[in-house]
Amino acid sequence: MVEIRIEGDKAVFEVQGWDKLWSLRSRLDIPLTNIKSATFDPAPAMGWFKNLKLVGTGIPNFFLAGTFIQNGNLVFWDVRRPERTVAIELAHEWLAKLIIEVADPKAAVELIDGAVHNSRT
């Protein structure tokens, strides 16, 4: 699971617990200007997909954590419970997307959308 907070002009995505070990990452800092969108995605494609795992752990249909190549882009995954998933589209970052499990997906989307909106006004 990932906790999200806003620190100034960036969103901080803090990987929690054992997921740090599985994903080989503990934190991602993304400037708000580089976040294109955040959406609640209760059914992410966690099955056997034709993508390359770069670093992390993947057990299809059960748990994905780490950096994967999907459709030619780098995507960070940390999902065990798909019904709590948020997908965050990025621009001008080494990652194209974050697909993460959070405690409250709707609140996470509102937090990100509000911060991105405020940073652009």
Biopython code that builds the backbone (N, CA, C, O; Angstrom):
import numpy as np
from Bio.PDB.StructureBuilder import StructureBuilder

atoms = [
    (1, "MET", "N", (0.845, -1.173, 0.000)),
    (1, "MET", "CA", (0.000, 0.000, 0.000)),
    (1, "MET", "C", (0.888, 1.232, 0.000)),
    (1, "MET", "O", (2.030, 1.202, 0.459)),
    (2, "VAL", "N", (0.336, 2.310, -0.525)),
    (2, "VAL", "CA", (1.062, 3.573, -0.643)),
    (2, "VAL", "C", (0.272, 4.668, 0.057)),
    (2, "VAL", "O", (-0.946, 4.763, -0.094)),
    (3, "GLU", "N", (0.975, 5.495, 0.824)),
    (3, "GLU", "CA", (0.368, 6.689, 1.410)),
    (3, "GLU", "C", (0.772, 7.883, 0.564)),
    (3, "GLU", "O", (1.909, 7.982, 0.104)),
    (4, "ILE", "N", (-0.181, 8.790, 0.365)),
    (4, "ILE", "CA", (0.055, 9.969, -0.463)),
    (4, "ILE", "C", (-0.073, 11.213, 0.396)),
    (4, "ILE", "O", (-0.991, 11.332, 1.208)),
    (5, "ARG", "N", (0.855, 12.133, 0.209)),
    (5, "ARG", "CA", (0.739, 13.441, 0.857)),
    (5, "ARG", "C", (1.284, 14.489, -0.102)),
    (5, "ARG", "O", (2.052, 14.183, -1.014)),
    (6, "ILE", "N", (0.876, 15.713, 0.121)),
    (6, "ILE", "CA", (1.323, 16.841, -0.685)),
    (6, "ILE", "C", (2.314, 17.637, 0.151)),
    (6, "ILE", "O", (2.015, 18.036, 1.276)),
    (7, "GLU", "N", (3.494, 17.862, -0.411)),
    (7, "GLU", "CA", (4.527, 18.665, 0.250)),
    (7, "GLU", "C", (4.922, 19.781, -0.708)),
    (7, "GLU", "O", (5.696, 19.565, -1.641)),
    (8, "GLY", "N", (4.391, 20.965, -0.474)),
    (8, "GLY", "CA", (4.704, 22.103, -1.332)),
    (8, "GLY", "C", (4.202, 21.882, -2.746)),
    (8, "GLY", "O", (3.000, 21.753, -2.975)),
    (9, "ASP", "N", (5.123, 21.839, -3.689)),
    (9, "ASP", "CA", (4.757, 21.700, -5.096)),
    (9, "ASP", "C", (4.938, 20.277, -5.632)),
    (9, "ASP", "O", (5.061, 20.073, -6.840)),
    (10, "LYS", "N", (4.954, 19.298, -4.724)),
    (10, "LYS", "CA", (5.104, 17.915, -5.176)),
    (10, "LYS", "C", (4.180, 16.972, -4.407)),
    (10, "LYS", "O", (3.772, 17.248, -3.279)),
    (11, "ALA", "N", (3.869, 15.862, -5.048)),
    (11, "ALA", "CA", (3.129, 14.778, -4.403)),
    (11, "ALA", "C", (4.156, 13.739, -3.976)),
    (11, "ALA", "O", (5.042, 13.369, -4.746)),
    (12, "VAL", "N", (4.025, 13.278, -2.745)),
    (12, "VAL", "CA", (4.932, 12.270, -2.211)),
    (12, "VAL", "C", (4.154, 10.966, -2.066)),
    (12, "VAL", "O", (3.106, 10.922, -1.423)),
    (13, "PHE", "N", (4.678, 9.919, -2.668)),
    (13, "PHE", "CA", (4.067, 8.597, -2.625)),
    (13, "PHE", "C", (4.995, 7.712, -1.790)),
    (13, "PHE", "O", (6.072, 7.322, -2.244)),
    (14, "GLU", "N", (4.567, 7.403, -0.573)),
    (14, "GLU", "CA", (5.382, 6.662, 0.386)),
    (14, "GLU", "C", (4.909, 5.209, 0.426)),
    (14, "GLU", "O", (3.789, 4.921, 0.848)),
    (15, "VAL", "N", (5.773, 4.301, -0.016)),
    (15, "VAL", "CA", (5.455, 2.877, -0.023)),
    (15, "VAL", "C", (5.545, 2.367, 1.416)),
    (15, "VAL", "O", (6.501, 2.669, 2.130)),
    (16, "GLN", "N", (4.550, 1.598, 1.830)),
    (16, "GLN", "CA", (4.437, 1.171, 3.222)),
    (16, "GLN", "C", (4.847, -0.292, 3.430)),
    (16, "GLN", "O", (4.723, -1.122, 2.529)),
    (17, "GLY", "N", (5.330, -0.581, 4.622)),
    (17, "GLY", "CA", (5.575, -1.949, 5.078)),
    (17, "GLY", "C", (6.469, -2.781, 4.169)),
    (17, "GLY", "O", (7.452, -2.297, 3.607)),
    (18, "TRP", "N", (6.092, -4.059, 4.045)),
    (18, "TRP", "CA", (6.858, -5.008, 3.248)),
    (18, "TRP", "C", (6.861, -4.652, 1.764)),
    (18, "TRP", "O", (7.712, -5.127, 1.012)),
    (19, "ASP", "N", (5.922, -3.824, 1.347)),
    (19, "ASP", "CA", (5.866, -3.449, -0.064)),
    (19, "ASP", "C", (7.149, -2.730, -0.499)),
    (19, "ASP", "O", (7.504, -2.756, -1.677)),
    (20, "LYS", "N", (7.845, -2.090, 0.451)),
    (20, "LYS", "CA", (9.128, -1.460, 0.133)),
    (20, "LYS", "C", (10.114, -2.513, -0.368)),
    (20, "LYS", "O", (10.857, -2.283, -1.322)),
    (21, "LEU", "N", (10.108, -3.658, 0.284)),
    (21, "LEU", "CA", (10.997, -4.750, -0.100)),
    (21, "LEU", "C", (10.598, -5.313, -1.456)),
    (21, "LEU", "O", (11.446, -5.496, -2.330)),
    (22, "TRP", "N", (9.309, -5.589, -1.635)),
    (22, "TRP", "CA", (8.835, -6.217, -2.871)),
    (22, "TRP", "C", (9.011, -5.294, -4.078)),
    (22, "TRP", "O", (9.342, -5.762, -5.168)),
    (23, "SER", "N", (8.795, -3.994, -3.896)),
    (23, "SER", "CA", (8.871, -3.065, -5.026)),
    (23, "SER", "C", (10.270, -2.475, -5.218)),
    (23, "SER", "O", (10.550, -1.848, -6.240)),
    (24, "LEU", "N", (11.146, -2.679, -4.231)),
    (24, "LEU", "CA", (12.498, -2.118, -4.252)),
    (24, "LEU", "C", (12.483, -0.589, -4.331)),
    (24, "LEU", "O", (13.360, 0.030, -4.933)),
    (25, "ARG", "N", (11.470, -0.008, -3.712)),
    (25, "ARG", "CA", (11.336, 1.443, -3.695)),
    (25, "ARG", "C", (10.566, 1.822, -2.425)),
    (25, "ARG", "O", (9.623, 1.134, -2.035)),
    (26, "SER", "N", (10.975, 2.917, -1.790)),
    (26, "SER", "CA", (10.276, 3.341, -0.582)),
    (26, "SER", "C", (9.506, 4.649, -0.772)),
    (26, "SER", "O", (8.598, 4.956, 0.000)),
    (27, "ARG", "N", (9.874, 5.422, -1.803)),
    (27, "ARG", "CA", (9.246, 6.731, -1.951)),
    (27, "ARG", "C", (9.428, 7.247, -3.381)),
    (27, "ARG", "O", (10.461, 7.039, -4.017)),
    (28, "LEU", "N", (8.397, 7.916, -3.850)),
    (28, "LEU", "CA", (8.449, 8.598, -5.141)),
    (28, "LEU", "C", (7.983, 10.034, -4.919)),
    (28, "LEU", "O", (6.919, 10.258, -4.341)),
    (29, "ASP", "N", (8.764, 10.995, -5.369)),
    (29, "ASP", "CA", (8.401, 12.412, -5.295)),
    (29, "ASP", "C", (8.127, 12.880, -6.723)),
    (29, "ASP", "O", (9.005, 12.806, -7.582)),
    (30, "ILE", "N", (6.918, 13.359, -6.974)),
    (30, "ILE", "CA", (6.523, 13.779, -8.318)),
    (30, "ILE", "C", (6.038, 15.228, -8.249)),
    (30, "ILE", "O", (5.126, 15.535, -7.481)),
    (31, "PRO", "N", (6.635, 16.122, -9.042)),
    (31, "PRO", "CA", (6.124, 17.502, -9.084)),
    (31, "PRO", "C", (4.662, 17.503, -9.538)),
    (31, "PRO", "O", (4.295, 16.768, -10.454)),
    (32, "LEU", "N", (3.841, 18.317, -8.907)),
    (32, "LEU", "CA", (2.420, 18.391, -9.260)),
    (32, "LEU", "C", (2.224, 18.765, -10.726)),
    (32, "LEU", "O", (1.257, 18.334, -11.353)),
    (33, "THR", "N", (3.136, 19.564, -11.274)),
    (33, "THR", "CA", (3.020, 19.957, -12.683)),
    (33, "THR", "C", (3.203, 18.782, -13.630)),
    (33, "THR", "O", (2.840, 18.879, -14.802)),
    (34, "ASN", "N", (3.758, 17.670, -13.146)),
    (34, "ASN", "CA", (3.979, 16.489, -13.983)),
    (34, "ASN", "C", (2.888, 15.427, -13.840)),
    (34, "ASN", "O", (2.990, 14.351, -14.430)),
    (35, "ILE", "N", (1.855, 15.720, -13.067)),
    (35, "ILE", "CA", (0.733, 14.796, -12.915)),
    (35, "ILE", "C", (-0.364, 15.211, -13.883)),
    (35, "ILE", "O", (-0.915, 16.308, -13.788)),
    (36, "LYS", "N", (-0.671, 14.311, -14.819)),
    (36, "LYS", "CA", (-1.711, 14.587, -15.809)),
    (36, "LYS", "C", (-3.094, 14.272, -15.261)),
    (36, "LYS", "O", (-4.033, 15.042, -15.465)),
    (37, "SER", "N", (-3.229, 13.139, -14.563)),
    (37, "SER", "CA", (-4.542, 12.754, -14.037)),
    (37, "SER", "C", (-4.386, 11.686, -12.971)),
    (37, "SER", "O", (-3.372, 10.993, -12.891)),
    (38, "ALA", "N", (-5.425, 11.578, -12.155)),
    (38, "ALA", "CA", (-5.516, 10.511, -11.155)),
    (38, "ALA", "C", (-6.930, 9.951, -11.231)),
    (38, "ALA", "O", (-7.904, 10.702, -11.200)),
    (39, "THR", "N", (-7.038, 8.631, -11.330)),
    (39, "THR", "CA", (-8.353, 7.995, -11.435)),
    (39, "THR", "C", (-8.434, 6.770, -10.546)),
    (39, "THR", "O", (-7.448, 6.067, -10.329)),
    (40, "PHE", "N", (-9.621, 6.536, -10.042)),
    (40, "PHE", "CA", (-9.923, 5.328, -9.282)),
    (40, "PHE", "C", (-10.074, 4.198, -10.292)),
    (40, "PHE", "O", (-10.874, 4.302, -11.222)),
    (41, "ASP", "N", (-9.314, 3.119, -10.118)),
    (41, "ASP", "CA", (-9.324, 1.995, -11.056)),
    (41, "ASP", "C", (-9.462, 0.687, -10.275)),
    (41, "ASP", "O", (-8.458, 0.041, -9.977)),
    (42, "PRO", "N", (-10.703, 0.287, -9.937)),
    (42, "PRO", "CA", (-10.893, -0.897, -9.101)),
    (42, "PRO", "C", (-10.636, -2.229, -9.807)),
    (42, "PRO", "O", (-10.767, -3.286, -9.191)),
    (43, "ALA", "N", (-10.272, -2.189, -11.088)),
    (43, "ALA", "CA", (-10.024, -3.440, -11.821)),
    (43, "ALA", "C", (-8.789, -3.304, -12.719)),
    (43, "ALA", "O", (-8.900, -3.423, -13.939)),
    (44, "PRO", "N", (-7.606, -3.054, -12.123)),
    (44, "PRO", "CA", (-6.414, -2.943, -12.962)),
    (44, "PRO", "C", (-6.045, -4.304, -13.552)),
    (44, "PRO", "O", (-6.366, -5.344, -12.977)),
    (45, "ALA", "N", (-5.382, -4.291, -14.683)),
    (45, "ALA", "CA", (-4.986, -5.534, -15.368)),
    (45, "ALA", "C", (-3.810, -6.166, -14.640)),
    (45, "ALA", "O", (-2.654, -5.864, -14.934)),
    (46, "MET", "N", (-4.110, -7.045, -13.689)),
    (46, "MET", "CA", (-3.064, -7.680, -12.880)),
    (46, "MET", "C", (-2.743, -9.099, -13.320)),
    (46, "MET", "O", (-1.926, -9.768, -12.686)),
    (47, "GLY", "N", (-3.362, -9.567, -14.381)),
    (47, "GLY", "CA", (-3.155, -10.954, -14.806)),
    (47, "GLY", "C", (-1.846, -11.136, -15.549)),
    (47, "GLY", "O", (-0.914, -10.341, -15.419)),
    (48, "TRP", "N", (-1.803, -12.188, -16.319)),
    (48, "TRP", "CA", (-0.623, -12.489, -17.130)),
    (48, "TRP", "C", (-0.608, -11.524, -18.297)),
    (48, "TRP", "O", (-1.318, -11.729, -19.282)),
    (49, "PHE", "N", (0.186, -10.485, -18.201)),
    (49, "PHE", "CA", (0.255, -9.539, -19.290)),
    (49, "PHE", "C", (1.626, -9.609, -19.938)),
    (49, "PHE", "O", (2.598, -10.042, -19.320)),
    (50, "LYS", "N", (1.689, -9.183, -21.171)),
    (50, "LYS", "CA", (2.925, -9.270, -21.952)),
    (50, "LYS", "C", (3.792, -8.051, -21.678)),
    (50, "LYS", "O", (3.977, -7.194, -22.543)),
    (51, "ASN", "N", (4.313, -7.989, -20.480)),
    (51, "ASN", "CA", (5.152, -6.880, -20.082)),
    (51, "ASN", "C", (6.380, -7.415, -19.374)),
    (51, "ASN", "O", (6.384, -8.540, -18.873)),
    (52, "LEU", "N", (7.396, -6.619, -19.339)),
    (52, "LEU", "CA", (8.663, -7.022, -18.767)),
    (52, "LEU", "C", (8.837, -6.403, -17.388)),
    (52, "LEU", "O", (8.729, -5.188, -17.222)),
    (53, "LYS", "N", (9.104, -7.241, -16.416)),
    (53, "LYS", "CA", (9.390, -6.743, -15.070)),
    (53, "LYS", "C", (10.849, -6.327, -15.028)),
    (53, "LYS", "O", (11.736, -7.124, -15.335)),
    (54, "LEU", "N", (11.100, -5.087, -14.651)),
    (54, "LEU", "CA", (12.475, -4.620, -14.516)),
    (54, "LEU", "C", (12.995, -4.919, -13.118)),
    (54, "LEU", "O", (13.997, -5.617, -12.961)),
    (55, "VAL", "N", (12.321, -4.395, -12.110)),
    (55, "VAL", "CA", (12.682, -4.676, -10.719)),
    (55, "VAL", "C", (11.407, -4.800, -9.910)),
    (55, "VAL", "O", (10.454, -4.048, -10.112)),
    (56, "GLY", "N", (11.398, -5.749, -8.999)),
    (56, "GLY", "CA", (10.233, -5.909, -8.140)),
    (56, "GLY", "C", (9.739, -7.333, -8.104)),
    (56, "GLY", "O", (10.471, -8.275, -8.406)),
    (57, "THR", "N", (8.469, -7.473, -7.725)),
    (57, "THR", "CA", (7.857, -8.769, -7.530)),
    (57, "THR", "C", (6.540, -8.818, -8.279)),
    (57, "THR", "O", (5.776, -7.853, -8.259)),
    (58, "GLY", "N", (6.276, -9.911, -8.927)),
    (58, "GLY", "CA", (5.010, -10.051, -9.635)),
    (58, "GLY", "C", (4.453, -11.451, -9.519)),
    (58, "GLY", "O", (5.088, -12.423, -9.929)),
    (59, "ILE", "N", (3.265, -11.545, -8.958)),
    (59, "ILE", "CA", (2.512, -12.790, -8.915)),
    (59, "ILE", "C", (1.169, -12.465, -9.569)),
    (59, "ILE", "O", (0.271, -11.939, -8.912)),
    (60, "PRO", "N", (1.029, -12.778, -10.868)),
    (60, "PRO", "CA", (-0.176, -12.385, -11.606)),
    (60, "PRO", "C", (-1.470, -12.735, -10.882)),
    (60, "PRO", "O", (-1.601, -13.798, -10.273)),
    (61, "ASN", "N", (-2.420, -11.811, -10.967)),
    (61, "ASN", "CA", (-3.740, -11.915, -10.343)),
    (61, "ASN", "C", (-3.692, -11.909, -8.815)),
    (61, "ASN", "O", (-4.718, -12.141, -8.175)),
    (62, "PHE", "N", (-2.541, -11.654, -8.223)),
    (62, "PHE", "CA", (-2.442, -11.633, -6.772)),
    (62, "PHE", "C", (-1.734, -10.394, -6.248)),
    (62, "PHE", "O", (-2.255, -9.712, -5.366)),
    (63, "PHE", "N", (-0.541, -10.089, -6.784)),
    (63, "PHE", "CA", (0.263, -9.012, -6.226)),
    (63, "PHE", "C", (1.276, -8.546, -7.261)),
    (63, "PHE", "O", (1.980, -9.360, -7.858)),
    (64, "LEU", "N", (1.347, -7.245, -7.472)),
    (64, "LEU", "CA", (2.370, -6.654, -8.336)),
    (64, "LEU", "C", (3.014, -5.497, -7.588)),
    (64, "LEU", "O", (2.321, -4.621, -7.069)),
    (65, "ALA", "N", (4.329, -5.498, -7.535)),
    (65, "ALA", "CA", (5.060, -4.415, -6.878)),
    (65, "ALA", "C", (6.394, -4.240, -7.586)),
    (65, "ALA", "O", (7.191, -5.174, -7.677)),
    (66, "GLY", "N", (6.626, -3.043, -8.082)),
    (66, "GLY", "CA", (7.892, -2.764, -8.738)),
    (66, "GLY", "C", (7.688, -1.993, -10.018)),
    (66, "GLY", "O", (6.614, -1.445, -10.267)),
    (67, "THR", "N", (8.736, -1.955, -10.835)),
    (67, "THR", "CA", (8.715, -1.223, -12.088)),
    (67, "THR", "C", (8.644, -2.208, -13.244)),
    (67, "THR", "O", (9.452, -3.130, -13.345)),
    (68, "PHE", "N", (7.666, -1.997, -14.111)),
    (68, "PHE", "CA", (7.417, -2.873, -15.245)),
    (68, "PHE", "C", (7.416, -2.045, -16.524)),
    (68, "PHE", "O", (7.146, -0.844, -16.494)),
    (69, "ILE", "N", (7.720, -2.692, -17.650)),
    (69, "ILE", "CA", (7.556, -2.046, -18.953)),
    (69, "ILE", "C", (6.219, -2.503, -19.502)),
    (69, "ILE", "O", (5.991, -3.697, -19.696)),
    (70, "GLN", "N", (5.336, -1.547, -19.753)),
    (70, "GLN", "CA", (4.014, -1.822, -20.311)),
    (70, "GLN", "C", (3.814, -0.942, -21.527)),
    (70, "GLN", "O", (3.929, 0.281, -21.436)),
    (71, "ASN", "N", (3.521, -1.541, -22.649)),
    (71, "ASN", "CA", (3.301, -0.798, -23.900)),
    (71, "ASN", "C", (4.435, 0.185, -24.188)),
    (71, "ASN", "O", (4.200, 1.292, -24.673)),
    (72, "GLY", "N", (5.657, -0.227, -23.885)),
    (72, "GLY", "CA", (6.822, 0.606, -24.159)),
    (72, "GLY", "C", (7.105, 1.685, -23.141)),
    (72, "GLY", "O", (8.027, 2.479, -23.329)),
    (73, "ASN", "N", (6.328, 1.739, -22.054)),
    (73, "ASN", "CA", (6.510, 2.757, -21.014)),
    (73, "ASN", "C", (6.844, 2.109, -19.682)),
    (73, "ASN", "O", (6.466, 0.966, -19.426)),
    (74, "LEU", "N", (7.555, 2.842, -18.835)),
    (74, "LEU", "CA", (7.819, 2.373, -17.482)),
    (74, "LEU", "C", (6.635, 2.703, -16.586)),
    (74, "LEU", "O", (6.146, 3.833, -16.570)),
    (75, "VAL", "N", (6.182, 1.700, -15.841)),
    (75, "VAL", "CA", (5.026, 1.855, -14.958)),
    (75, "VAL", "C", (5.390, 1.273, -13.593)),
    (75, "VAL", "O", (5.890, 0.152, -13.499)),
    (76, "PHE", "N", (5.131, 2.052, -12.528)),
    (76, "PHE", "CA", (5.346, 1.564, -11.170)),
    (76, "PHE", "C", (4.042, 0.989, -10.643)),
    (76, "PHE", "O", (3.003, 1.648, -10.684)),
    (77, "TRP", "N", (4.101, -0.245, -10.146)),
    (77, "TRP", "CA", (2.952, -0.932, -9.562)),
    (77, "TRP", "C", (3.197, -1.194, -8.084)),
    (77, "TRP", "O", (4.313, -1.527, -7.685)),
    (78, "ASP", "N", (2.165, -1.046, -7.276)),
    (78, "ASP", "CA", (2.146, -1.570, -5.909)),
    (78, "ASP", "C", (0.686, -1.846, -5.578)),
    (78, "ASP", "O", (-0.006, -1.001, -5.010)),
    (79, "VAL", "N", (0.226, -3.044, -5.942)),
    (79, "VAL", "CA", (-1.181, -3.414, -5.761)),
    (79, "VAL", "C", (-1.295, -4.849, -5.282)),
    (79, "VAL", "O", (-0.743, -5.772, -5.882)),
    (80, "ARG", "N", (-2.017, -5.013, -4.195)),
    (80, "ARG", "CA", (-2.383, -6.333, -3.701)),
    (80, "ARG", "C", (-3.914, -6.471, -3.708)),
    (80, "ARG", "O", (-4.448, -7.535, -4.020)),
    (81, "ARG", "N", (-4.605, -5.385, -3.362)),
    (81, "ARG", "CA", (-6.073, -5.367, -3.347)),
    (81, "ARG", "C", (-6.542, -4.445, -4.476)),
    (81, "ARG", "O", (-6.575, -3.227, -4.303)),
    (82, "PRO", "N", (-6.901, -5.009, -5.619)),
    (82, "PRO", "CA", (-7.239, -4.186, -6.777)),
    (82, "PRO", "C", (-8.399, -3.219, -6.544)),
    (82, "PRO", "O", (-8.457, -2.164, -7.176)),
    (83, "GLU", "N", (-9.308, -3.560, -5.660)),
    (83, "GLU", "CA", (-10.459, -2.685, -5.421)),
    (83, "GLU", "C", (-10.068, -1.357, -4.767)),
    (83, "GLU", "O", (-10.914, -0.476, -4.616)),
    (84, "ARG", "N", (-8.800, -1.204, -4.379)),
    (84, "ARG", "CA", (-8.312, 0.032, -3.760)),
    (84, "ARG", "C", (-7.257, 0.724, -4.623)),
    (84, "ARG", "O", (-6.370, 1.402, -4.104)),
    (85, "THR", "N", (-7.356, 0.552, -5.923)),
    (85, "THR", "CA", (-6.313, 1.019, -6.831)),
    (85, "THR", "C", (-6.598, 2.403, -7.412)),
    (85, "THR", "O", (-7.725, 2.731, -7.781)),
    (86, "VAL", "N", (-5.533, 3.198, -7.477)),
    (86, "VAL", "CA", (-5.553, 4.494, -8.135)),
    (86, "VAL", "C", (-4.482, 4.466, -9.226)),
    (86, "VAL", "O", (-3.357, 4.022, -8.995)),
    (87, "ALA", "N", (-4.847, 4.945, -10.412)),
    (87, "ALA", "CA", (-3.900, 5.060, -11.524)),
    (87, "ALA", "C", (-3.576, 6.535, -11.729)),
    (87, "ALA", "O", (-4.478, 7.363, -11.856)),
    (88, "ILE", "N", (-2.297, 6.856, -11.759)),
    (88, "ILE", "CA", (-1.849, 8.238, -11.892)),
    (88, "ILE", "C", (-0.999, 8.347, -13.154)),
    (88, "ILE", "O", (0.069, 7.745, -13.256)),
    (89, "GLU", "N", (-1.495, 9.125, -14.105)),
    (89, "GLU", "CA", (-0.796, 9.362, -15.373)),
    (89, "GLU", "C", (0.193, 10.504, -15.182)),
    (89, "GLU", "O", (-0.139, 11.541, -14.608)),
    (90, "LEU", "N", (1.425, 10.295, -15.676)),
    (90, "LEU", "CA", (2.481, 11.289, -15.500)),
    (90, "LEU", "C", (2.996, 11.804, -16.842)),
    (90, "LEU", "O", (2.860, 11.142, -17.871)),
    (91, "ALA", "N", (3.582, 12.982, -16.811)),
    (91, "ALA", "CA", (4.241, 13.574, -17.975)),
    (91, "ALA", "C", (5.614, 14.061, -17.535)),
    (91, "ALA", "O", (5.790, 14.480, -16.391)),
    (92, "HIS", "N", (6.580, 14.009, -18.434)),
    (92, "HIS", "CA", (7.930, 14.525, -18.175)),
    (92, "HIS", "C", (8.601, 13.841, -16.986)),
    (92, "HIS", "O", (9.374, 14.471, -16.264)),
    (93, "GLU", "N", (8.312, 12.565, -16.780)),
    (93, "GLU", "CA", (8.912, 11.767, -15.712)),
    (93, "GLU", "C", (9.515, 10.517, -16.322)),
    (93, "GLU", "O", (9.178, 10.155, -17.450)),
    (94, "TRP", "N", (10.392, 9.861, -15.603)),
    (94, "TRP", "CA", (10.952, 8.609, -16.098)),
    (94, "TRP", "C", (9.896, 7.504, -16.075)),
    (94, "TRP", "O", (10.006, 6.525, -16.813)),
    (95, "LEU", "N", (8.881, 7.655, -15.236)),
    (95, "LEU", "CA", (7.733, 6.751, -15.214)),
    (95, "LEU", "C", (6.577, 7.394, -15.972)),
    (95, "LEU", "O", (6.373, 8.606, -15.896)),
    (96, "ALA", "N", (5.828, 6.580, -16.701)),
    (96, "ALA", "CA", (4.654, 7.096, -17.402)),
    (96, "ALA", "C", (3.410, 7.033, -16.529)),
    (96, "ALA", "O", (2.454, 7.780, -16.740)),
    (97, "LYS", "N", (3.430, 6.131, -15.543)),
    (97, "LYS", "CA", (2.218, 5.914, -14.755)),
    (97, "LYS", "C", (2.579, 5.267, -13.421)),
    (97, "LYS", "O", (3.552, 4.521, -13.310)),
    (98, "LEU", "N", (1.765, 5.575, -12.414)),
    (98, "LEU", "CA", (1.799, 4.878, -11.125)),
    (98, "LEU", "C", (0.473, 4.147, -10.992)),
    (98, "LEU", "O", (-0.587, 4.739, -11.200)),
    (99, "ILE", "N", (0.522, 2.871, -10.649)),
    (99, "ILE", "CA", (-0.692, 2.107, -10.372)),
    (99, "ILE", "C", (-0.502, 1.577, -8.955)),
    (99, "ILE", "O", (0.274, 0.652, -8.715)),
    (100, "ILE", "N", (-1.239, 2.195, -8.014)),
    (100, "ILE", "CA", (-0.959, 1.959, -6.606)),
    (100, "ILE", "C", (-2.225, 1.667, -5.811)),
    (100, "ILE", "O", (-3.313, 2.141, -6.137)),
    (101, "GLU", "N", (-2.051, 0.879, -4.765)),
    (101, "GLU", "CA", (-3.126, 0.612, -3.811)),
    (101, "GLU", "C", (-3.027, 1.640, -2.687)),
    (101, "GLU", "O", (-1.946, 1.893, -2.153)),
    (102, "VAL", "N", (-4.166, 2.225, -2.337)),
    (102, "VAL", "CA", (-4.238, 3.195, -1.248)),
    (102, "VAL", "C", (-5.371, 2.798, -0.303)),
    (102, "VAL", "O", (-6.229, 1.994, -0.666)),
    (103, "ALA", "N", (-5.377, 3.354, 0.893)),
    (103, "ALA", "CA", (-6.415, 3.025, 1.863)),
    (103, "ALA", "C", (-7.793, 3.500, 1.409)),
    (103, "ALA", "O", (-8.780, 2.781, 1.570)),
    (104, "ASP", "N", (-7.867, 4.699, 0.847)),
    (104, "ASP", "CA", (-9.135, 5.285, 0.410)),
    (104, "ASP", "C", (-8.943, 5.887, -0.982)),
    (104, "ASP", "O", (-8.515, 7.034, -1.105)),
    (105, "PRO", "N", (-9.256, 5.122, -2.030)),
    (105, "PRO", "CA", (-8.994, 5.588, -3.392)),
    (105, "PRO", "C", (-9.691, 6.904, -3.757)),
    (105, "PRO", "O", (-9.088, 7.764, -4.397)),
    (106, "LYS", "N", (-10.930, 7.060, -3.363)),
    (106, "LYS", "CA", (-11.652, 8.283, -3.722)),
    (106, "LYS", "C", (-11.024, 9.504, -3.061)),
    (106, "LYS", "O", (-10.896, 10.555, -3.688)),
    (107, "ALA", "N", (-10.633, 9.369, -1.799)),
    (107, "ALA", "CA", (-9.971, 10.477, -1.103)),
    (107, "ALA", "C", (-8.608, 10.777, -1.725)),
    (107, "ALA", "O", (-8.212, 11.939, -1.808)),
    (108, "ALA", "N", (-7.893, 9.749, -2.157)),
    (108, "ALA", "CA", (-6.586, 9.943, -2.794)),
    (108, "ALA", "C", (-6.734, 10.711, -4.098)),
    (108, "ALA", "O", (-5.962, 11.631, -4.369)),
    (109, "VAL", "N", (-7.724, 10.340, -4.910)),
    (109, "VAL", "CA", (-7.959, 11.042, -6.178)),
    (109, "VAL", "C", (-8.323, 12.496, -5.908)),
    (109, "VAL", "O", (-7.827, 13.391, -6.593)),
    (110, "GLU", "N", (-9.176, 12.746, -4.928)),
    (110, "GLU", "CA", (-9.549, 14.123, -4.587)),
    (110, "GLU", "C", (-8.340, 14.930, -4.121)),
    (110, "GLU", "O", (-8.185, 16.091, -4.500)),
    (111, "LEU", "N", (-7.482, 14.317, -3.299)),
    (111, "LEU", "CA", (-6.284, 14.993, -2.810)),
    (111, "LEU", "C", (-5.376, 15.386, -3.973)),
    (111, "LEU", "O", (-4.930, 16.530, -4.061)),
    (112, "ILE", "N", (-5.109, 14.438, -4.858)),
    (112, "ILE", "CA", (-4.220, 14.708, -5.993)),
    (112, "ILE", "C", (-4.846, 15.731, -6.939)),
    (112, "ILE", "O", (-4.197, 16.705, -7.320)),
    (113, "ASP", "N", (-6.102, 15.513, -7.318)),
    (113, "ASP", "CA", (-6.761, 16.446, -8.239)),
    (113, "ASP", "C", (-6.798, 17.863, -7.669)),
    (113, "ASP", "O", (-6.544, 18.827, -8.391)),
    (114, "GLY", "N", (-7.110, 17.994, -6.383)),
    (114, "GLY", "CA", (-7.167, 19.315, -5.756)),
    (114, "GLY", "C", (-5.801, 19.992, -5.745)),
    (114, "GLY", "O", (-5.694, 21.184, -6.033)),
    (115, "ALA", "N", (-4.758, 19.236, -5.414)),
    (115, "ALA", "CA", (-3.415, 19.796, -5.367)),
    (115, "ALA", "C", (-2.935, 20.190, -6.760)),
    (115, "ALA", "O", (-2.324, 21.244, -6.937)),
    (116, "VAL", "N", (-3.216, 19.337, -7.753)),
    (116, "VAL", "CA", (-2.819, 19.653, -9.136)),
    (116, "VAL", "C", (-3.561, 20.896, -9.611)),
    (116, "VAL", "O", (-2.959, 21.788, -10.209)),
    (117, "HIS", "N", (-4.856, 20.959, -9.351)),
    (117, "HIS", "CA", (-5.643, 22.130, -9.751)),
    (117, "HIS", "C", (-5.092, 23.406, -9.098)),
    (117, "HIS", "O", (-4.914, 24.424, -9.766)),
    (118, "ASN", "N", (-4.827, 23.341, -7.797)),
    (118, "ASN", "CA", (-4.317, 24.510, -7.084)),
    (118, "ASN", "C", (-2.937, 24.939, -7.592)),
    (118, "ASN", "O", (-2.617, 26.127, -7.593)),
    (119, "SER", "N", (-2.122, 23.971, -8.024)),
    (119, "SER", "CA", (-0.779, 24.308, -8.503)),
    (119, "SER", "C", (-0.818, 24.990, -9.867)),
    (119, "SER", "O", (0.140, 25.653, -10.263)),
    (120, "ARG", "N", (-1.931, 24.824, -10.583)),
    (120, "ARG", "CA", (-2.040, 25.403, -11.936)),
    (120, "ARG", "C", (-2.816, 26.710, -11.964)),
    (120, "ARG", "O", (-2.934, 27.343, -13.013)),
    (121, "THR", "N", (-3.349, 27.119, -10.805)),
    (121, "THR", "CA", (-4.112, 28.378, -10.778)),
    (121, "THR", "C", (-3.307, 29.486, -10.130)),
    (121, "THR", "O", (-3.786, 30.614, -10.020)),
]
sb = StructureBuilder()
sb.init_structure("model")
sb.init_model(0)
sb.init_chain("A")
sb.init_seg("    ")
for serial, (resi, resn, name, xyz) in enumerate(atoms, 1):
    if name == "N":
        sb.init_residue(resn, " ", resi, " ")
    sb.init_atom(name, np.array(xyz, "f"), 0.0, 1.0, " ", f" {name:<3s}", serial, name[0])
structure = sb.get_structure()
